[in-house]
Amino acid sequence: MAPVSADPTGDIALAILQALANTDQLLSTEAFPNVPFDTAKAALDRLSSRSMVIYEQIERQEAILEAEAEEIVQHGSHEARVFDAVHKALGGLSISDLETAIGDKNVTKVGQGKAFREKWIKKEDNKLVALVDTIEDVTRAQLQFIKETKSHDAKIIADLKKRKLLNTQKVISFKVSKGPKFALEIVKEETDLTADMLASGSWKSANFKPYNFKALGANQVSGALHPLNKMRHEFRQIFFETGFTEMPTNQYIETGFWNFDALFVPQQHPARDLQDTFYISDPLTAGRPGPVSADDRQNYDEYFENVKQVHENGKYGSIGYRYPWAEKESLRLVLRTHTTSVSAAMLHKLAAKKGPDGRVPPARYFSIDRVFRNEAVDATHLCEFHQVEGVIADYGLTLGGLMEFFETFFHKMGLTDLKFKPA
């Protein structure tokens, strides 16, 4: 089956029908792999509305090899290359000779440790000697399989991703089959009966689109509030009535520090992947978070280091995530994925304020603003949406107090029969 062309001048819908002519079912990844997702979906929606095709959307995760993994597929894993070099030297190899034989200091360092753990080599008289005659390069085989199939066992994918040898991306495809009105030709449907049709008599043979006489006419109400603005205004009034202060949320671009790290989202978390987050390409990064006043610089530097320590080794009773935290990754610019990044910054500023008694004053903050996610756009999904957020900082807070606040909040919205259950 020849793939459908992505030529914008061609009729994709007609090409899909032709591809489906000699088969009962096809996959978009095989039949039209070069057609963009939005173009393919628009064509399928058009055909589906005419009952010419039936299609199902399929989502899956594909594994993509990083540059280091491609090198492993070509030359072997670090540990296998170390073993091969040691095994070829019958009398053993010193560390310096091993680096010379391999030609890559990083490969030597990483591979040596893994080869020791696999018990392929040992140290004897200041030299490395082989303990076995042959080995199985499992890492290379796994990466080769992933390169060919784009998938593998979930545990293996997670392990290789942790080693930064691969990444995953969400791939959306379509399973298409013939509909009850399948045909190889798309007949134009007329939507209006015109004077020219009546004069020429062409209306007799014209194919008219069926009219839905049960459809309600458009509600011609002018001057109404936009539903989103109306709901936003209602939420703001409730927050103000319950003692909240609105947070400044007009900064849509945040650093990874405030958007993820300050909220203790690990740097290898899937939420930080390109398929879920919009990263800024120019400029790529920003400086460290800083105060308005230079007097508070030390406070922000100390906070930055504390967040780093919590991620790497743990602090304040936490054992941390125990991974090498990268400052460069933390300073990457993103379109914020939630307004909680603003809440984190506001709570940090609040913690620096001390009253006459030396205690941080209680506060209530809220925000209602846009956030951005890398989503496939369709009739029910956009890349941006609004988030409602509230934060209460006080002493002696309890779960019962939170439940009482929810009851008050939703009661003001007209919802009175609230039920809570443990989760």
C-alpha positions as CSV (number, residue, x, y, z in Angstrom):
1,M,0.0,0.0,0.0
2,A,1.5,3.3,-1.1
3,P,1.7,6.0,1.7
4,V,-0.6,9.0,1.3
5,S,1.2,12.2,0.3
6,A,1.2,15.2,2.7
7,D,1.1,17.6,-0.3
8,P,-1.1,20.5,0.9
9,T,-2.5,20.8,-2.6
10,G,-3.8,17.3,-2.7
11,D,-7.1,16.1,-1.3
12,I,-6.1,14.1,1.8
13,A,-9.7,12.8,2.4
14,L,-9.9,11.4,-1.1
15,A,-6.4,9.8,-0.7
16,I,-7.6,8.1,2.5
17,L,-10.6,6.6,0.7
18,Q,-8.3,5.3,-2.1
19,A,-5.9,3.8,0.5
20,L,-8.9,2.1,2.2
21,A,-10.4,0.7,-1.1
22,N,-8.6,-2.6,-1.1
23,T,-8.6,-3.3,2.7
24,D,-11.1,-3.4,5.5
25,Q,-8.9,-1.5,8.0
26,L,-5.7,0.6,8.0
27,L,-3.5,2.3,10.5
28,S,-2.5,5.9,9.9
29,T,1.1,5.3,10.8
30,E,1.4,2.8,7.9
31,A,-1.0,4.3,5.3
32,F,-0.2,8.0,5.7
33,P,2.8,8.4,8.1
34,N,3.8,11.8,6.5
35,V,0.5,13.5,7.0
36,P,0.5,15.9,10.0
37,F,-1.9,14.9,12.9
38,D,-4.2,17.9,12.6
39,T,-4.5,17.5,8.8
40,A,-5.3,13.8,9.1
41,K,-7.8,14.3,11.9
42,A,-9.6,17.1,9.9
43,A,-9.9,14.8,6.9
44,L,-11.1,11.9,9.0
45,D,-13.7,14.1,10.7
46,R,-15.0,15.2,7.3
47,L,-15.3,11.6,6.1
48,S,-16.8,10.4,9.4
49,S,-19.5,13.1,9.3
50,R,-20.6,11.7,6.0
51,S,-20.5,8.1,7.4
52,M,-17.9,7.2,4.8
53,V,-15.3,6.0,7.3
54,I,-15.2,5.0,11.0
55,Y,-12.1,5.8,12.9
56,E,-10.6,5.3,16.3
57,Q,-7.9,7.4,17.9
58,I,-5.0,5.5,19.5
59,E,-2.4,7.0,21.9
60,R,0.8,5.3,22.8
61,Q,4.3,6.1,24.1
62,E,7.3,5.7,21.8
63,A,10.8,5.4,23.0
64,I,13.4,7.5,21.3
65,L,17.2,6.9,21.6
66,E,19.5,9.6,22.8
67,A,22.8,10.2,21.1
68,E,24.7,8.2,23.7
69,A,22.3,5.3,23.2
70,E,22.9,5.4,19.4
71,E,26.6,5.2,20.1
72,I,26.0,2.1,22.3
73,V,24.0,0.4,19.5
74,Q,26.9,1.0,17.1
75,H,29.9,0.3,19.3
76,G,28.5,-1.6,22.3
77,S,27.8,-0.6,25.9
78,H,30.4,1.1,28.1
79,E,30.8,-2.0,30.2
80,A,31.1,-4.3,27.2
81,R,33.8,-2.1,25.6
82,V,35.8,-2.1,28.9
83,F,35.5,-5.9,29.1
84,D,36.6,-6.4,25.4
85,A,39.6,-4.2,26.0
86,V,40.6,-6.1,29.2
87,H,39.9,-9.5,27.7
88,K,42.1,-8.8,24.6
89,A,45.0,-7.9,26.9
90,L,46.1,-11.4,28.1
91,G,48.2,-10.0,30.9
92,G,45.7,-7.5,32.1
93,L,45.5,-3.7,31.6
94,S,46.3,-0.8,33.9
95,I,43.7,2.0,34.2
96,S,45.8,4.4,32.0
97,D,46.2,1.7,29.4
98,L,42.5,1.0,29.4
99,E,41.7,4.7,28.8
100,T,44.2,4.7,25.9
101,A,42.7,1.5,24.4
102,I,39.1,2.8,24.6
103,G,39.9,6.4,23.7
104,D,37.1,7.9,25.8
105,K,37.6,8.7,29.5
106,N,33.9,8.9,30.3
107,V,33.2,5.4,28.7
108,T,36.2,4.0,30.7
109,K,34.9,5.4,34.0
110,V,31.3,4.4,33.6
111,G,32.0,1.1,32.0
112,Q,34.6,0.1,34.5
113,G,32.1,0.4,37.4
114,K,29.4,-1.5,35.7
115,A,31.8,-4.3,34.6
116,F,32.9,-4.7,38.2
117,R,29.3,-5.0,39.3
118,E,28.6,-7.6,36.7
119,K,31.7,-9.5,37.9
120,W,33.2,-9.5,34.4
121,I,36.6,-8.1,35.5
122,K,38.6,-7.7,38.7
123,K,41.6,-5.8,39.9
124,E,44.8,-7.8,40.4
125,D,48.3,-6.4,41.0
126,N,47.2,-2.9,39.9
127,K,45.8,-4.3,36.7
128,L,42.4,-5.1,35.5
129,V,41.9,-8.8,34.4
130,A,38.9,-10.6,32.9
131,L,37.0,-13.1,35.0
132,V,34.9,-14.6,32.2
133,D,35.6,-15.5,28.6
134,T,32.3,-14.2,27.1
135,I,29.6,-11.8,28.0
136,E,26.1,-10.9,26.9
137,D,25.8,-7.1,26.1
138,V,22.2,-6.8,27.5
139,T,22.1,-3.0,27.3
140,R,23.1,-3.0,23.6
141,A,20.5,-5.6,22.8
142,Q,17.8,-3.7,24.6
143,L,18.6,-0.5,22.9
144,Q,18.8,-2.2,19.5
145,F,15.3,-3.7,20.1
146,I,14.0,-0.3,21.1
147,K,15.5,1.3,18.0
148,E,13.7,-1.1,15.8
149,T,10.3,-1.3,17.6
150,K,10.1,2.0,19.5
151,S,9.0,0.0,22.6
152,H,10.1,-2.5,25.3
153,D,9.1,-3.7,28.7
154,A,8.0,-0.8,30.9
155,K,10.6,-1.6,33.6
156,I,13.4,-1.6,31.0
157,I,12.2,1.7,29.5
158,A,12.1,3.3,33.0
159,D,15.6,2.0,33.8
160,L,17.2,3.2,30.5
161,K,15.4,6.5,30.8
162,K,16.8,7.0,34.3
163,R,20.3,6.4,32.8
164,K,19.4,9.2,30.2
165,L,19.9,6.8,27.3
166,L,16.4,7.4,25.9
167,N,13.3,9.6,26.1
168,T,9.7,8.9,25.4
169,Q,7.1,10.8,23.4
170,K,3.4,10.5,23.0
171,V,2.3,9.4,19.5
172,I,-1.3,9.6,18.3
173,S,-2.4,7.5,15.4
174,F,-5.8,6.4,13.9
175,K,-7.3,3.0,13.1
176,V,-9.6,3.6,10.1
177,S,-12.3,1.3,8.6
178,K,-15.0,1.6,6.0
179,G,-18.2,3.3,7.0
180,P,-21.8,2.4,5.9
181,K,-21.6,5.0,3.1
182,F,-18.1,4.3,1.9
183,A,-17.3,5.3,-1.6
184,L,-14.2,6.4,-3.6
185,E,-15.8,9.7,-4.6
186,I,-16.8,12.5,-2.3
187,V,-20.0,14.0,-3.8
188,K,-20.4,17.7,-3.2
189,E,-23.4,18.5,-1.0
190,E,-25.3,21.7,-1.7
191,T,-26.4,23.6,1.4
192,D,-28.5,26.4,-0.2
193,L,-31.2,26.5,-2.9
194,T,-30.2,29.5,-5.0
195,A,-32.1,31.5,-7.6
196,D,-29.6,30.3,-10.3
197,M,-30.6,26.6,-9.4
198,L,-34.3,27.4,-9.8
199,A,-33.7,29.2,-13.1
200,S,-31.5,26.5,-14.7
201,G,-33.3,23.6,-13.1
202,S,-30.1,22.2,-11.7
203,W,-31.8,21.8,-8.3
204,K,-33.5,18.7,-9.7
205,S,-30.3,16.7,-9.8
206,A,-28.4,18.5,-7.1
207,N,-27.3,16.5,-4.0
208,F,-28.6,18.6,-1.0
209,K,-27.2,18.2,2.5
210,P,-30.0,17.0,4.8
211,Y,-31.6,19.7,6.8
212,N,-32.1,19.2,10.5
213,F,-35.4,20.9,11.2
214,K,-35.3,20.0,14.9
215,A,-32.2,22.0,15.5
216,L,-32.7,25.1,17.6
217,G,-31.9,28.5,16.1
218,A,-29.1,30.6,17.5
219,N,-29.9,32.5,20.6
220,Q,-29.6,36.1,19.6
221,V,-28.7,37.6,22.9
222,S,-26.4,40.6,22.6
223,G,-24.2,42.2,25.3
224,A,-23.9,39.1,27.4
225,L,-20.8,38.3,29.5
226,H,-18.4,35.7,28.2
227,P,-19.1,32.5,30.3
228,L,-15.4,32.2,31.3
229,N,-15.3,35.9,32.5
230,K,-18.6,35.4,34.3
231,M,-17.3,32.3,36.2
232,R,-14.0,34.1,36.8
233,H,-15.8,37.1,38.4
234,E,-17.9,34.8,40.5
235,F,-14.9,32.9,41.9
236,R,-13.0,36.2,42.6
237,Q,-15.9,37.6,44.6
238,I,-16.1,34.4,46.7
239,F,-12.3,34.6,47.4
240,F,-12.5,38.3,48.3
241,E,-15.5,37.6,50.6
242,T,-13.5,34.9,52.5
243,G,-10.4,37.1,53.1
244,F,-8.1,36.2,50.2
245,T,-5.6,38.5,48.4
246,E,-5.2,38.0,44.6
247,M,-1.7,37.0,43.5
248,P,0.1,38.7,40.6
249,T,-0.1,36.1,37.8
250,N,0.7,38.1,34.7
251,Q,4.0,36.4,34.1
252,Y,3.3,33.5,31.8
253,I,6.9,32.4,31.4
254,E,8.6,30.9,34.4
255,T,11.9,29.1,35.1
256,G,11.9,25.4,35.7
257,F,13.0,26.3,39.3
258,W,9.6,27.9,40.2
259,N,7.5,25.7,37.9
260,F,9.0,22.4,39.0
261,D,12.0,22.4,41.4
262,A,10.5,24.5,44.1
263,L,7.5,22.2,44.1
264,F,9.9,19.2,44.4
265,V,9.1,17.7,41.0
266,P,12.2,15.7,40.1
267,Q,14.1,16.7,37.0
268,Q,13.4,13.3,35.3
269,H,9.7,13.4,36.0
270,P,7.5,12.8,32.9
271,A,5.6,16.1,33.5
272,R,8.8,17.9,32.4
273,D,9.0,16.1,29.1
274,L,8.7,18.0,25.8
275,Q,5.4,16.3,24.9
276,D,3.7,17.8,28.0
277,T,5.5,21.2,28.4
278,F,6.3,24.2,26.1
279,Y,9.9,25.1,26.6
280,I,11.2,28.5,25.4
281,S,13.9,28.3,22.7
282,D,15.1,31.9,22.7
283,P,16.2,32.8,25.3
284,L,16.8,29.3,26.5
285,T,17.5,30.0,30.2
286,A,17.2,32.8,32.8
287,G,19.3,33.7,35.8
288,R,18.7,32.4,39.3
289,P,15.5,33.6,41.0
290,G,16.1,36.9,42.7
291,P,14.4,39.6,44.8
292,V,13.3,43.1,43.9
293,S,15.6,44.5,46.5
294,A,19.3,43.6,46.6
295,D,19.1,43.3,50.4
296,D,17.2,40.0,50.0
297,R,19.8,38.4,47.7
298,Q,21.2,36.2,50.4
299,N,17.8,34.9,51.3
300,Y,17.1,33.8,47.7
301,D,20.5,32.2,47.3
302,E,20.0,30.3,50.5
303,Y,16.6,29.2,49.3
304,F,18.0,28.1,45.9
305,E,20.6,25.9,47.6
306,N,18.1,24.4,50.1
307,V,15.9,23.3,47.2
308,K,18.9,21.8,45.5
309,Q,19.9,19.9,48.7
310,V,16.3,18.6,49.2
311,H,16.4,17.1,45.6
312,E,19.9,15.6,45.9
313,N,20.3,14.4,49.4
314,G,17.2,15.4,51.4
315,K,16.7,17.9,54.1
316,Y,14.1,18.8,56.8
317,G,13.4,15.1,57.4
318,S,13.3,14.1,53.8
319,I,15.8,11.7,52.2
320,G,15.4,13.5,48.8
321,Y,15.3,12.0,45.4
322,R,19.1,11.1,45.4
323,Y,20.0,12.2,41.9
324,P,22.5,14.8,40.5
325,W,20.4,18.0,40.4
326,A,21.3,20.2,37.3
327,E,21.1,23.9,37.8
328,K,21.0,24.4,34.0
329,E,17.8,22.3,33.8
330,S,16.3,24.4,36.7
331,L,16.9,27.7,34.9
332,R,15.3,26.6,31.6
333,L,12.4,28.8,30.6
334,V,8.9,27.3,30.2
335,L,5.3,28.5,29.6
336,R,4.0,27.8,33.1
337,T,2.1,24.6,33.4
338,H,0.3,25.7,36.5
339,T,-0.1,28.8,38.7
340,T,1.2,26.9,41.6
341,S,4.6,28.3,40.6
342,V,3.3,31.7,41.6
343,S,2.1,30.3,44.9
344,A,5.5,28.9,45.7
345,A,7.2,32.3,45.0
346,M,4.5,34.1,47.1
347,L,5.0,31.7,50.1
348,H,8.7,32.2,49.9
349,K,8.2,36.0,50.1
350,L,5.8,35.5,53.0
351,A,8.3,33.4,54.9
352,A,10.8,36.4,54.8
353,K,8.2,38.7,56.5
354,K,8.4,38.6,60.3
355,G,6.0,40.4,62.6
356,P,6.9,42.1,65.9
357,D,6.6,38.8,67.6
358,G,9.1,37.2,65.2
359,R,6.4,35.0,63.6
360,V,5.4,34.9,60.0
361,P,2.0,36.5,59.6
362,P,-1.0,34.4,58.4
363,A,-2.0,34.9,54.7
364,R,-4.6,33.8,52.2
365,Y,-3.7,34.0,48.5
366,F,-5.7,33.1,45.3
367,S,-5.2,33.3,41.6
368,I,-7.3,32.6,38.4
369,D,-5.2,32.7,35.3
370,R,-4.0,30.9,32.2
371,V,-1.7,28.0,32.1
372,F,-0.2,26.1,29.2
373,R,0.2,22.4,28.3
374,N,1.5,20.7,25.2
375,E,-1.7,19.0,24.2
376,A,-3.1,17.9,20.8
377,V,-5.7,20.5,19.9
378,D,-9.2,19.2,19.0
379,A,-12.8,20.2,19.6
380,T,-12.5,19.7,23.4
381,H,-8.8,20.4,24.1
382,L,-6.7,23.5,23.8
383,C,-3.0,24.2,24.6
384,E,-4.1,26.7,27.3
385,F,-6.7,26.7,30.0
386,H,-7.5,28.5,33.3
387,Q,-6.6,27.3,36.7
388,V,-8.3,28.4,40.0
389,E,-5.9,28.2,42.9
390,G,-6.1,29.1,46.6
391,V,-3.5,28.9,49.4
392,I,-4.0,29.4,53.1
393,A,-0.9,29.8,55.3
394,D,-1.7,29.9,59.0
395,Y,-0.9,28.2,62.4
396,G,-2.9,25.3,63.8
397,L,-4.5,24.3,60.4
398,T,-6.4,21.0,60.5
399,L,-8.2,18.7,58.0
400,G,-11.4,19.7,59.6
401,G,-10.7,23.4,59.0
402,L,-10.0,22.6,55.3
403,M,-13.3,20.7,55.0
404,E,-15.2,23.6,56.6
405,F,-13.6,26.1,54.1
406,F,-14.7,23.9,51.2
407,E,-18.2,23.8,52.6
408,T,-18.2,27.6,52.9
409,F,-16.7,28.1,49.4
410,F,-19.1,25.8,47.5
411,H,-22.1,27.0,49.6
412,K,-21.5,30.5,48.1
413,M,-21.6,28.8,44.6
414,G,-25.0,27.2,45.5
415,L,-23.6,23.7,46.2
416,T,-24.8,22.7,49.7
417,D,-24.8,18.9,49.8
418,L,-21.1,18.2,50.0
419,K,-19.8,14.7,50.9
420,F,-16.2,13.9,51.8
421,K,-14.7,10.4,51.6
422,P,-11.1,9.3,52.4
423,A,-8.9,8.7,49.4
